Amino acid sequence: MADPARIGFLGTGIMGGHMACRLAKAGHRVRAWNRTPAKAAALTGHGVALSEDSVAAVADADIAVAMLSSGPVCDEVLVEGGVLAAMRPGSLLVVMSSIPVETARRHAELAAAHGIAVLDAPVSGGERGAREGALSIMAGGKEADFARALPVFAALGCATHVGPSGAGQLAKLANQIIVAGSIATVAEALLLAERGGADPARVREALLGGFAESTVLRQHGLRMIARDFVPGGPAKYQVKDTGTALAFCGALGLDLPVLQLVDRLFADMVAHGDGELDHSGIIREVRRRNGLETG
C-alpha cells in the first residue's frame, strides 16, 4: 500500500465504527471522534485512537473522514464546530455522509477558502458492507483529490469518481430511490405470496436467478421472511434520503410519482414507531396498511 495516512475519523455509528477499524487494519493511523464517546470505546481494541473532541481528531490529519448522520449534523461539526478551520491547509476532507447536494457544494466552497480539498463520497452497502469492506462509494470532486483518497477507499470498498462537487450526493440520491423502491416492492410481493397461499420463502427462492433477482431480494427479502429487523440501514435514514431526493426534485421542477409514494410509505413507518428498525421492516408497514400488523 501507499504510505500510511493520518486519518481523523468523525462519526463511529453503525457503519462508521466498522469503517474506522478497517482503515486502522489497513495500516493507517486513525484517530476517531464520536458525539457519544462511550459508543466509540470498543474501537481502541482495533487499533483506533480516540479523541475527546472533533477538532483534535483532525488537527494533524492528512485526511479527515466524516461519517455523520445528516446535513445539519455535518454543518454543526464541520462548520460551526470548527473542524474546517482546524484542518491543515493542503489536507483533504472526505464527507461520506448522505447529505443534500447543495450542502456538499457549499462545504466544498467553504473548505476551499481554508485551502482544504473536499470530496463528497457517500456510500451504499449498509452495516454489512461497512464491516466487510464492500461498500459502494460514489465520489464527487476533483480527479486529483479522488486519486489521493484511493488508499482510503481501497480499505472500505469500491469507489467511482462520478463528477464534480455534489455529484457523489446526486449518485447517492439515485441509489436511494432505487433501494427504497425495491425494498417496498419486495415487501408487497412477499405479502401477496403469503396471502395468496404460497410460501414466501419458496417464492423468493424461485425468483432468485430471474429478472427479479437483486441484492434487495436476496438480503432484505430474507430479512422480511425471518422478521429480522436489526438495523443495518435504519428506516429513519431511508426516509431522510427519500425526503432529500424529493426536495431536490422540487428544486429541479421534477415530478417523480413513485418516489413520492415510497417516501410516504417510509414516513408512515417512522411515524408508527419503526424508525429504528432496518428498512426491510417496511413489510410491517405494508402489513399494517392491510390490517395484518399491530403496534
C-alpha positions, -999 to +999 in steps of 0.1 A: +000+000+000+010+037-002+025+053+029+000+051+058-021+082+061-030+101+093-068+099+093-092+118+115-125+099+115-157+117+126-187+096+135-184+060+146-220+048+144-235+016+129-213+019+098-186+044+108-172+022+136-165-006+111-150+018+086-126+033+111-115-002+122-109-012+086-088+018+080-067+010+110-064-026+099-051-014+066-022+003+084-035+039+085-031+059+117-067+066+127-079+090+154-117+089+158-143+110+175-179+103+182-206+126+197-214+098+222-178+088+233-190+056+250-201+042+217-166+045+203-148+029+233-146-005+217-126+008+187-094+011+208-091-027+207-089-025+169-060+000+167-081+032+166-071+060+189-099+082+203-102+119+206-123+138+231-133+164+205-137+167+168-112+194+163-084+175+180-092+144+158-085+162+126-058+188+136-029+168+124-047+146+098-037+142+062-073+131+055-104+137+076-134+114+070-169+125+081-195+097+086-221+118+103-259+113+104-272+142+083-266+175+066-274+196+097-250+175+118-223+179+092-228+216+094-227+216+132-195+196+134-176+207+103-185+243+101-199+256+134-178+231+154-146+244+138-133+213+120-127+230+087-109+259+105-087+234+124-076+213+094-042+219+079-041+237+045-035+211+019-053+184+037-083+165+024-118+162+038-139+133+026-176+136+036-191+101+034-224+111+050-255+112+029-263+150+027-281+173+003-264+182-029-265+219-021-248+212+013-220+192-003-213+221-028-213+246+000-189+226+020-165+225-010-167+263-013-161+268+024-132+243+025-115+259-005-114+292+014-093+274+041-071+257+014-087+223+020-097+199-007-131+181-004-148+151-018-184+142-012-183+104-012-215+089+002-217+051+005-241+023-001-240-012+014-252-008+050-237-022+081-227-054+064-209-036+036-190-014+061-180-045+082-168-065+051-151-036+032-177-040+004-192-005+003-201+012-030-185+047-028-198+075-051-174+104-051-178+140-063-149+164-065-117+169-084-100+139-101-067+146-083-084+146-049-102+113-058-068+098-067-054+110-034-082+093-015-079+059-032-058+043-004-086+052+020-114+040-003-095+007-010-099-003+026-137+004+025-150-009-008-152+000-045-151+037-054-162+055-085-155+091-094-188+104-106-181+141-113-176+175-097-186+185-062-221+174-054-221+146-080-214+119-053-246+130-034-266+130-067-255+094-073-265+085-037-299+100-042-303+079-073-292+049-053-317+056-026-346+060-050-338+026-064-332+009-030-362+023-013-385+015-042-370-020-044-374-027-007-411-016-008-420-037-038-402-068-024-423-063+007-455-061-013-446-091-034-438-113-004-471-103+013-490-111-019-474-146-020-482-152+017-519-141+015-524-159-018-514-192-001-478-196-012-447-200+009-429-166+007-395-183+013-401-206-017-414-177-038-382-157-030-361-187-039-379-192-072-373-155-081-336-156-075-318-161-108-346-144-128-351-108-138-364-100-103-331-111-086-314-083-068-293-076-037-325-063-021-345-095-028-316-117-017-307-099+015-337-079+025-362-104+013-346-129+036-348-104+065-385-099+059-392-136+059-371-141+090-386-110+106-350-099+113-351-061+115-319-054+135-308-022+118-281-024+091-297+007+075-323+022+098-356+033+083-352+068+098-322+074+075-341+059+045-369+084+048-343+112+053-328+103+020-361+100+001-371+133+016-338+149+004-344+135-030-379+149-032-367+183-021-341+183-048-366+172-074-388+201-064-359+225-069-354+210-104-391+211-112-393+173-115-423+152-107-413+116-096-446+099-086-431+066-075-406+083-052-435+103-037-454+071-028-423+053-014-414+083+007-449+084+021-447+047+030-414+050+048-426+082+065-456+063+078-433+035+090-413+060+110-444+078+123-457+044+136-425+040+158-405+018+135-378+043+125-350+025+144-357-008+126-339-019+095-355-005+063-365-041+054-390-036+083-412-017+057-430-050+054-445-042+088-460-010+074-473-028+043-489-054+066-502-026+089-520-010+060-537-043+053-548-048+089-523-076+094-499-059+118-505-042+151-481-019+170 
